[in-house]
Amino acid sequence: MKPQIRPATPADAATISQVIIHSLRQSNALDYPPEVIAQVEKSFSTESICTLLTQRQVFVATIDHRVIATASLDHDVVRSVFVDPAHQGNGLGRQLMATIETLATDANIEVLRVPSSITAEAFYSKLGFRKIRDEFHGAERTIIMELRLPRAAGRDVDHGQYLRD
């Protein structure tokens, strides 16, 4: 069955939390020590997800009405892109990112940023993001990446003014 992408609802919070924690433990644990995974997990409890739903535009990918992936947009920053490990490599992350990019383009966002994990750096690179810098939060390395977006259809073009000598 084909996955469906839709906005997340509060009823999805527990499942979103489960998908993220499962992905952290299986996929991200290959690149980060257990103490970093345990610390990051704390940010994705069901209660934390409920709060994030009020602060960001959160999307889920579902198959048979079951949440199997998530991604969100926080102004011009992509956040919390996770795919259940059993469904990784099937294009769900790419589909969610296409949704996020369309949303950002329609909002006239020119540069989309993402704080990438080591695990996801190659994924974002394939989507056209380029590395800007590394940030460290204790033992946790985050790669700050960005993507210049095309102008939205119908968007006013800034022609600027020519300066005369």
Z-matrix of the N, CA and C atoms (Angstrom, degrees):
N
C 1 1.449
C 2 1.528 1 109.41
N 3 1.318 2 115.80 1 144.17
C 4 1.459 3 122.07 2 -178.11
C 5 1.527 4 110.60 3 -77.58
N 6 1.342 5 116.73 4 134.90
C 7 1.471 6 119.28 5 178.55
C 8 1.528 7 111.44 6 -68.31
N 9 1.310 8 115.22 7 150.13
C 10 1.454 9 122.92 8 176.29
C 11 1.521 10 108.33 9 -111.92
N 12 1.330 11 116.94 10 136.43
C 13 1.464 12 122.23 11 175.60
C 14 1.525 13 106.61 12 -104.63
N 15 1.331 14 116.10 13 130.25
C 16 1.464 15 120.19 14 179.84
C 17 1.523 16 109.58 15 -151.17
N 18 1.350 17 116.50 16 161.60
C 19 1.463 18 118.72 17 173.94
C 20 1.536 19 110.13 18 -62.91
N 21 1.309 20 115.96 19 143.42
C 22 1.466 21 121.10 20 177.93
C 23 1.523 22 109.40 21 -76.79
N 24 1.324 23 114.44 22 153.93
C 25 1.464 24 121.62 23 176.77
C 26 1.526 25 108.16 24 -123.66
N 27 1.327 26 117.37 25 164.52
C 28 1.470 27 119.22 26 176.93
C 29 1.538 28 112.74 27 -55.80
N 30 1.317 29 117.46 28 -30.33
C 31 1.471 30 120.49 29 178.54
C 32 1.527 31 112.05 30 -64.74
N 33 1.340 32 117.34 31 -18.51
C 34 1.471 33 122.13 32 179.83
C 35 1.528 34 112.82 33 -86.64
N 36 1.313 35 118.46 34 -10.51
C 37 1.474 36 121.91 35 -169.13
C 38 1.529 37 113.12 36 -55.15
N 39 1.313 38 118.51 37 -47.40
C 40 1.469 39 120.55 38 -177.53
C 41 1.524 40 111.02 39 -63.62
N 42 1.326 41 116.56 40 -41.29
C 43 1.465 42 119.66 41 -179.05
C 44 1.523 43 111.15 42 -71.28
N 45 1.324 44 117.30 43 -38.15
C 46 1.468 45 120.24 44 175.76
C 47 1.528 46 108.95 45 -59.56
N 48 1.323 47 116.68 46 -45.44
C 49 1.459 48 121.10 47 178.10
C 50 1.523 49 110.97 48 -57.24
N 51 1.320 50 117.11 49 -45.95
C 52 1.468 51 121.64 50 -180.00
C 53 1.533 52 111.69 51 -61.98
N 54 1.336 53 117.19 52 -44.00
C 55 1.469 54 121.21 53 179.59
C 56 1.530 55 110.04 54 -61.03
N 57 1.326 56 116.44 55 -46.26
C 58 1.468 57 120.38 56 -178.53
C 59 1.525 58 110.85 57 -64.14
N 60 1.309 59 117.72 58 -48.79
C 61 1.465 60 120.51 59 -177.77
C 62 1.526 61 110.93 60 -64.36
N 63 1.315 62 117.11 61 -40.41
C 64 1.469 63 120.81 62 177.25
C 65 1.528 64 110.44 63 -61.16
N 66 1.328 65 116.28 64 -43.72
C 67 1.466 66 120.95 65 179.51
C 68 1.529 67 110.84 66 -65.92
N 69 1.323 68 116.92 67 -43.04
C 70 1.468 69 120.03 68 177.67
C 71 1.525 70 110.98 69 -57.57
N 72 1.326 71 115.83 70 -46.21
C 73 1.467 72 120.88 71 -175.83
C 74 1.526 73 113.35 72 -70.07
N 75 1.328 74 116.83 73 -31.47
C 76 1.464 75 118.84 74 -177.62
C 77 1.523 76 113.18 75 -96.69
N 78 1.316 77 117.29 76 -47.26
C 79 1.469 78 120.37 77 -174.38
C 80 1.525 79 112.68 78 -89.88
N 81 1.327 80 116.62 79 -53.67
C 82 1.458 81 120.01 80 -176.29
C 83 1.528 82 112.50 81 -70.55
N 84 1.317 83 117.26 82 -24.40
C 85 1.464 84 120.81 83 179.90
C 86 1.523 85 112.23 84 -64.44
N 87 1.334 86 116.81 85 -15.39
C 88 1.464 87 119.94 86 176.42
C 89 1.526 88 111.28 87 -73.27
N 90 1.349 89 116.72 88 -22.71
C 91 1.464 90 121.55 89 -175.34
C 92 1.528 91 114.75 90 -113.56
N 93 1.324 92 116.99 91 -10.45
C 94 1.459 93 121.06 92 -176.63
C 95 1.527 94 110.18 93 -131.33
N 96 1.337 95 116.59 94 147.82
C 97 1.465 96 119.56 95 178.38
C 98 1.540 97 111.00 96 -70.47
N 99 1.335 98 117.07 97 159.05
C 100 1.469 99 121.61 98 -177.58
C 101 1.532 100 114.31 99 -53.75
N 102 1.328 101 117.44 100 -36.53
C 103 1.471 102 118.65 101 -178.46
C 104 1.528 103 111.92 102 -67.53
N 105 1.333 104 117.81 103 -32.48
C 106 1.470 105 120.69 104 176.82
C 107 1.529 106 109.44 105 -70.50
N 108 1.324 107 117.12 106 -44.20
C 109 1.474 108 120.87 107 178.66
C 110 1.528 109 109.60 108 -59.26
N 111 1.326 110 117.48 109 -45.75
C 112 1.468 111 121.67 110 -179.80
C 113 1.526 112 110.87 111 -61.19
N 114 1.327 113 117.44 112 -39.77
C 115 1.466 114 121.13 113 179.61
C 116 1.528 115 110.99 114 -67.56
N 117 1.319 116 117.07 115 -44.07
C 118 1.470 117 121.02 116 -179.41
C 119 1.527 118 110.40 117 -65.70
N 120 1.319 119 117.04 118 -38.39
C 121 1.474 120 121.02 119 179.18
C 122 1.521 121 112.01 120 -54.34
N 123 1.313 122 117.31 121 -35.34
C 124 1.464 123 121.37 122 -178.07
C 125 1.529 124 112.03 123 -59.67
N 126 1.329 125 116.46 124 -27.26
C 127 1.470 126 120.83 125 -179.59
C 128 1.522 127 112.75 126 -78.49
N 129 1.341 128 117.19 127 -5.30
C 130 1.461 129 119.68 128 -173.50
C 131 1.523 130 113.37 129 -126.62
N 132 1.330 131 116.23 130 33.58
C 133 1.464 132 120.04 131 172.58
C 134 1.530 133 107.98 132 -68.42
N 135 1.317 134 116.78 133 166.01
C 136 1.470 135 120.12 134 177.36
C 137 1.520 136 110.55 135 -56.99
N 138 1.321 137 117.21 136 -42.12
C 139 1.469 138 121.26 137 179.94
C 140 1.527 139 110.79 138 -63.43
N 141 1.331 140 116.71 139 -41.29
C 142 1.467 141 120.47 140 178.41
C 143 1.523 142 110.90 141 -64.70
N 144 1.308 143 117.11 142 -39.80
C 145 1.470 144 120.83 143 178.48
C 146 1.525 145 109.30 144 -63.19
N 147 1.322 146 117.98 145 -42.48
C 148 1.481 147 120.75 146 177.58
C 149 1.522 148 111.08 147 -57.08
N 150 1.323 149 116.26 148 -41.53
C 151 1.464 150 120.20 149 177.86
C 152 1.526 151 110.74 150 -65.89
N 153 1.333 152 116.91 151 -44.71
C 154 1.466 153 120.42 152 179.90
C 155 1.527 154 111.94 153 -60.16
N 156 1.326 155 116.85 154 -33.30
C 157 1.471 156 120.46 155 179.10
C 158 1.522 157 112.09 156 -61.92
N 159 1.328 158 117.29 157 -23.34
C 160 1.464 159 120.68 158 178.93
C 161 1.525 160 112.11 159 -90.63
N 162 1.350 161 116.62 160 -11.32
C 163 1.462 162 120.75 161 -174.45
C 164 1.524 163 113.74 162 -110.36
N 165 1.309 164 117.10 163 -19.97
C 166 1.464 165 122.20 164 -173.90
C 167 1.522 166 109.84 165 -133.31
N 168 1.315 167 114.46 166 167.52
C 169 1.458 168 120.29 167 171.23
C 170 1.534 169 105.45 168 -94.07
N 171 1.321 170 115.69 169 107.29
C 172 1.459 171 121.81 170 -174.51
C 173 1.523 172 109.23 171 -106.61
N 174 1.333 173 114.85 172 135.83
C 175 1.462 174 121.20 173 178.85
C 176 1.517 175 109.65 174 -123.07
N 177 1.318 176 114.91 175 154.84
C 178 1.453 177 120.87 176 175.21
C 179 1.520 178 109.09 177 -130.46
N 180 1.317 179 114.92 178 153.00
C 181 1.460 180 122.36 179 169.23
C 182 1.519 181 105.43 180 -107.51
N 183 1.323 182 116.12 181 133.34
C 184 1.453 183 120.54 182 -178.70
C 185 1.527 184 110.14 183 -127.43
N 186 1.306 185 114.75 184 150.67
C 187 1.460 186 122.42 185 168.20
C 188 1.518 187 105.57 186 -128.44
N 189 1.327 188 115.49 187 127.20
C 190 1.475 189 120.26 188 -175.82
C 191 1.528 190 111.41 189 51.91
N 192 1.319 191 116.26 190 41.24
C 193 1.466 192 124.10 191 177.60
C 194 1.530 193 113.48 192 67.04
N 195 1.314 194 117.96 193 12.94
C 196 1.470 195 122.61 194 178.48
C 197 1.521 196 108.91 195 -104.54
N 198 1.333 197 117.71 196 125.10
C 199 1.463 198 122.57 197 179.82
C 200 1.522 199 108.79 198 -68.65
N 201 1.352 200 114.95 199 126.49
C 202 1.464 201 119.82 200 179.71
C 203 1.534 202 112.42 201 -127.22
N 204 1.335 203 116.45 202 -4.01
C 205 1.465 204 120.25 203 179.12
C 206 1.520 205 109.06 204 -162.17
N 207 1.330 206 115.58 205 158.46
C 208 1.458 207 120.61 206 179.99
C 209 1.520 208 110.58 207 -150.21
N 210 1.319 209 115.78 208 156.95
C 211 1.465 210 123.28 209 173.99
C 212 1.519 211 106.96 210 -159.86
N 213 1.329 212 116.17 211 155.50
C 214 1.457 213 118.41 212 179.10
C 215 1.517 214 111.51 213 -143.41
N 216 1.329 215 114.01 214 160.13
C 217 1.457 216 122.15 215 177.06
C 218 1.520 217 107.63 216 -121.52
N 219 1.319 218 115.22 217 124.96
C 220 1.453 219 123.21 218 179.29
C 221 1.527 220 106.23 219 -118.38
N 222 1.318 221 116.40 220 91.66
C 223 1.466 222 123.71 221 -172.73
C 224 1.535 223 108.91 222 60.25
N 225 1.335 224 118.06 223 -104.64
C 226 1.469 225 120.49 224 -179.55
C 227 1.532 226 112.14 225 -110.76
N 228 1.328 227 116.39 226 18.14
C 229 1.461 228 121.15 227 -177.01
C 230 1.534 229 110.38 228 -118.99
N 231 1.326 230 115.19 229 126.51
C 232 1.462 231 121.45 230 174.04
C 233 1.520 232 106.93 231 -78.96
N 234 1.321 233 116.21 232 133.80
C 235 1.458 234 119.50 233 -178.69
C 236 1.527 235 110.32 234 -137.67
N 237 1.318 236 114.22 235 153.77
C 238 1.467 237 122.74 236 168.77
C 239 1.527 238 114.17 237 52.01
N 240 1.320 239 116.15 238 53.83
C 241 1.463 240 120.74 239 174.52
C 242 1.528 241 107.04 240 -90.67
N 243 1.325 242 115.42 241 111.52
C 244 1.461 243 121.36 242 -178.78
C 245 1.516 244 109.74 243 -139.23
N 246 1.321 245 115.38 244 138.97
C 247 1.462 246 122.26 245 175.95
C 248 1.517 247 107.14 246 -123.87
N 249 1.329 248 115.94 247 133.55
C 250 1.459 249 120.03 248 176.65
C 251 1.523 250 108.36 249 -52.19
N 252 1.331 251 118.23 250 131.88
C 253 1.462 252 120.75 251 -176.74
C 254 1.534 253 114.67 252 -52.18
N 255 1.315 254 117.90 253 -32.25
C 256 1.469 255 120.71 254 179.60
C 257 1.528 256 112.20 255 -68.01
N 258 1.329 257 116.81 256 -16.22
C 259 1.469 258 121.06 257 -177.46
C 260 1.526 259 112.90 258 -116.17
N 261 1.330 260 117.47 259 5.20
C 262 1.462 261 120.15 260 -179.98
C 263 1.529 262 110.06 261 -68.81
N 264 1.322 263 115.39 262 146.92
C 265 1.456 264 121.02 263 178.66
C 266 1.518 265 113.86 264 86.36
N 267 1.332 266 116.88 265 5.92
C 268 1.467 267 121.11 266 -179.38
C 269 1.528 268 113.25 267 -105.56
N 270 1.332 269 117.44 268 9.05
C 271 1.460 270 120.56 269 176.86
C 272 1.518 271 115.39 270 91.36
N 273 1.325 272 118.36 271 2.77
C 274 1.468 273 119.89 272 -179.05
C 275 1.520 274 112.33 273 -66.05
N 276 1.313 275 116.91 274 -42.65
C 277 1.461 276 120.19 275 177.56
C 278 1.515 277 111.20 276 -60.93
N 279 1.324 278 115.90 277 -41.87
C 280 1.466 279 121.19 278 178.40
C 281 1.534 280 110.49 279 -62.93
N 282 1.329 281 117.23 280 -41.66
C 283 1.474 282 120.74 281 179.13
C 284 1.525 283 111.09 282 -65.35
N 285 1.315 284 116.57 283 -43.13
C 286 1.468 285 119.42 284 177.36
C 287 1.524 286 110.93 285 -63.04
N 288 1.323 287 116.81 286 -41.84
C 289 1.463 288 119.93 287 179.35
C 290 1.525 289 111.45 288 -65.71
N 291 1.316 290 118.28 289 -34.93
C 292 1.472 291 120.60 290 176.03
C 293 1.531 292 109.70 291 -62.84
N 294 1.319 293 116.74 292 -39.70
C 295 1.467 294 121.07 293 177.03
C 296 1.522 295 110.37 294 -63.16
N 297 1.321 296 116.67 295 -45.91
C 298 1.468 297 121.96 296 179.86
C 299 1.533 298 110.33 297 -62.80
N 300 1.338 299 116.72 298 -44.34
C 301 1.470 300 120.04 299 -179.08
C 302 1.520 301 111.52 300 -64.37
N 303 1.324 302 117.65 301 -39.55
C 304 1.469 303 120.92 302 177.27
C 305 1.516 304 110.23 303 -63.14
N 306 1.310 305 116.35 304 -45.18
C 307 1.459 306 121.42 305 178.62
C 308 1.528 307 110.89 306 -59.67
N 309 1.321 308 116.42 307 -45.09
C 310 1.467 309 121.36 308 -179.91
C 311 1.524 310 111.11 309 -65.70
N 312 1.321 311 116.78 310 -43.41
C 313 1.469 312 120.35 311 178.93
C 314 1.526 313 110.34 312 -61.84
N 315 1.342 314 116.85 313 -44.77
C 316 1.465 315 120.98 314 178.60
C 317 1.531 316 112.27 315 -63.12
N 318 1.328 317 116.38 316 -25.92
C 319 1.470 318 121.30 317 178.08
C 320 1.529 319 111.67 318 -89.22
N 321 1.333 320 116.06 319 9.52
C 322 1.466 321 122.37 320 178.90
C 323 1.526 322 113.39 321 62.61
N 324 1.304 323 116.41 322 30.25
C 325 1.460 324 121.03 323 174.58
C 326 1.521 325 107.35 324 -79.95
N 327 1.313 326 116.39 325 126.88
C 328 1.459 327 120.29 326 -176.57
C 329 1.521 328 113.03 327 -89.55
N 330 1.332 329 116.69 328 -34.25
C 331 1.456 330 121.05 329 -178.95
C 332 1.525 331 108.32 330 -129.22
N 333 1.311 332 114.90 331 122.86
C 334 1.450 333 122.05 332 177.69
C 335 1.525 334 107.62 333 -99.12
N 336 1.317 335 116.80 334 130.07
C 337 1.464 336 120.76 335 -179.20
C 338 1.522 337 109.84 336 -112.89
N 339 1.322 338 115.71 337 155.74
C 340 1.456 339 120.37 338 175.68
C 341 1.532 340 109.13 339 -146.37
N 342 1.346 341 116.56 340 129.47
C 343 1.460 342 119.54 341 170.52
C 344 1.529 343 107.00 342 -86.36
N 345 1.303 344 116.71 343 99.43
C 346 1.462 345 122.23 344 -172.84
C 347 1.519 346 112.37 345 -88.94
N 348 1.311 347 114.49 346 144.90
C 349 1.465 348 119.59 347 169.12
C 350 1.526 349 107.87 348 -76.05
N 351 1.314 350 116.27 349 164.70
C 352 1.465 351 120.44 350 173.45
C 353 1.524 352 108.65 351 -57.52
N 354 1.321 353 116.15 352 -40.33
C 355 1.454 354 123.56 353 -177.10
C 356 1.527 355 111.98 354 -59.17
N 357 1.331 356 117.69 355 -38.51
C 358 1.468 357 121.55 356 -173.09
C 359 1.522 358 114.14 357 -97.61
N 360 1.328 359 118.57 358 -1.46
C 361 1.473 360 120.10 359 -175.54
C 362 1.531 361 112.38 360 -56.52
N 363 1.309 362 118.63 361 -45.63
C 364 1.475 363 121.08 362 -179.35
C 365 1.525 364 110.75 363 -64.69
N 366 1.327 365 117.53 364 -37.61
C 367 1.462 366 122.00 365 177.60
C 368 1.523 367 110.44 366 -58.25
N 369 1.324 368 116.79 367 -51.09
C 370 1.466 369 120.08 368 -179.22
C 371 1.534 370 111.65 369 -66.64
N 372 1.316 371 116.98 370 -36.09
C 373 1.467 372 119.93 371 177.21
C 374 1.523 373 110.98 372 -60.04
N 375 1.322 374 116.86 373 -41.33
C 376 1.475 375 120.94 374 178.47
C 377 1.527 376 111.80 375 -63.28
N 378 1.325 377 116.26 376 -25.87
C 379 1.463 378 120.98 377 179.09
C 380 1.526 379 112.44 378 -87.12
N 381 1.333 380 116.85 379 0.56
C 382 1.458 381 120.77 380 177.23
C 383 1.513 382 115.46 381 101.59
N 384 1.325 383 118.13 382 -0.99
C 385 1.461 384 120.37 383 177.20
C 386 1.521 385 109.00 384 -72.00
N 387 1.336 386 115.55 385 147.81
C 388 1.464 387 119.42 386 176.87
C 389 1.521 388 109.13 387 -123.62
N 390 1.310 389 114.29 388 145.99
C 391 1.462 390 120.72 389 -178.22
C 392 1.522 391 110.29 390 -70.41
N 393 1.319 392 115.77 391 134.02
C 394 1.462 393 122.86 392 176.54
C 395 1.528 394 109.93 393 -102.56
N 396 1.346 395 115.73 394 -47.67
C 397 1.466 396 120.02 395 -178.63
C 398 1.532 397 109.53 396 -168.81
N 399 1.323 398 115.02 397 168.75
C 400 1.458 399 122.45 398 172.31
C 401 1.518 400 108.28 399 -100.90
N 402 1.324 401 116.00 400 146.99
C 403 1.457 402 122.11 401 170.84
C 404 1.509 403 107.17 402 -127.52
N 405 1.313 404 116.00 403 146.53
C 406 1.455 405 120.89 404 179.37
C 407 1.515 406 109.55 405 -123.15
N 408 1.322 407 115.48 406 131.48
C 409 1.458 408 123.30 407 174.65
C 410 1.522 409 104.57 408 -121.37
N 411 1.324 410 115.93 409 89.05
C 412 1.458 411 120.03 410 -171.02
C 413 1.520 412 108.63 411 65.66
N 414 1.321 413 117.10 412 -126.11
C 415 1.467 414 121.75 413 -179.92
C 416 1.525 415 112.78 414 -86.24
N 417 1.343 416 116.36 415 -2.16
C 418 1.462 417 119.92 416 -177.79
C 419 1.532 418 110.66 417 -88.69
N 420 1.327 419 116.04 418 117.22
C 421 1.464 420 121.65 419 176.13
C 422 1.522 421 108.75 420 -94.93
N 423 1.324 422 115.97 421 128.35
C 424 1.456 423 123.26 422 176.25
C 425 1.516 424 107.83 423 -120.52
N 426 1.319 425 116.76 424 135.45
C 427 1.460 426 122.13 425 179.68
C 428 1.527 427 107.88 426 -102.92
N 429 1.313 428 117.17 427 116.48
C 430 1.456 429 121.70 428 178.98
C 431 1.532 430 107.11 429 -83.92
N 432 1.340 431 115.05 430 123.39
C 433 1.460 432 120.94 431 -177.15
C 434 1.523 433 108.66 432 -128.38
N 435 1.336 434 115.87 433 160.26
C 436 1.464 435 119.15 434 177.30
C 437 1.516 436 111.49 435 -145.37
N 438 1.325 437 113.74 436 158.93
C 439 1.465 438 122.73 437 179.48
C 440 1.516 439 108.42 438 -137.93
N 441 1.327 440 116.80 439 125.34
C 442 1.464 441 120.67 440 174.43
C 443 1.516 442 107.67 441 -79.58
N 444 1.333 443 116.30 442 128.94
C 445 1.462 444 121.25 443 -177.02
C 446 1.515 445 110.98 444 -97.98
N 447 1.333 446 116.57 445 150.75
C 448 1.468 447 119.41 446 175.12
C 449 1.527 448 109.01 447 -70.28
N 450 1.303 449 114.76 448 158.02
C 451 1.467 450 118.75 449 177.57
C 452 1.517 451 109.40 450 -68.93
N 453 1.332 452 116.10 451 144.00
C 454 1.454 453 121.38 452 177.70
C 455 1.519 454 109.74 453 -68.46
N 456 1.323 455 117.01 454 148.38
C 457 1.456 456 121.78 455 177.88
C 458 1.522 457 108.88 456 -59.56
N 459 1.312 458 116.23 457 133.87
C 460 1.452 459 121.16 458 178.61
C 461 1.523 460 114.01 459 81.79
N 462 1.297 461 117.25 460 1.30
C 463 1.462 462 120.79 461 -179.64
C 464 1.525 463 109.00 462 -73.71
N 465 1.302 464 115.65 463 138.99
C 466 1.457 465 119.89 464 178.14
C 467 1.520 466 108.98 465 -64.49
N 468 1.297 467 115.63 466 135.27
C 469 1.458 468 120.84 467 177.74
C 470 1.515 469 108.05 468 -94.01
N 471 1.322 470 116.44 469 131.71
C 472 1.447 471 121.65 470 178.70
C 473 1.535 472 107.69 471 -82.57
N 474 1.318 473 115.09 472 105.67
C 475 1.466 474 119.43 473 -178.00
C 476 1.516 475 111.84 474 -81.85
N 477 1.327 476 116.81 475 -18.76
C 478 1.465 477 119.85 476 179.71
C 479 1.524 478 111.34 477 66.54
N 480 1.305 479 116.40 478 -175.44
C 481 1.456 480 121.37 479 177.58
C 482 1.516 481 107.73 480 -130.23
N 483 1.301 482 114.24 481 145.44
C 484 1.463 483 119.46 482 176.74
C 485 1.515 484 108.83 483 -85.57
N 486 1.311 485 115.20 484 136.67
C 487 1.457 486 120.18 485 176.30
C 488 1.508 487 109.81 486 -86.74
N 489 1.300 488 115.52 487 137.96
C 490 1.481 489 119.62 488 177.69
C 491 1.502 490 108.73 489 -101.78
N 492 1.315 491 115.25 490 143.67
C 493 1.465 492 119.85 491 177.87
C 494 1.506 493 110.02 492 -76.29
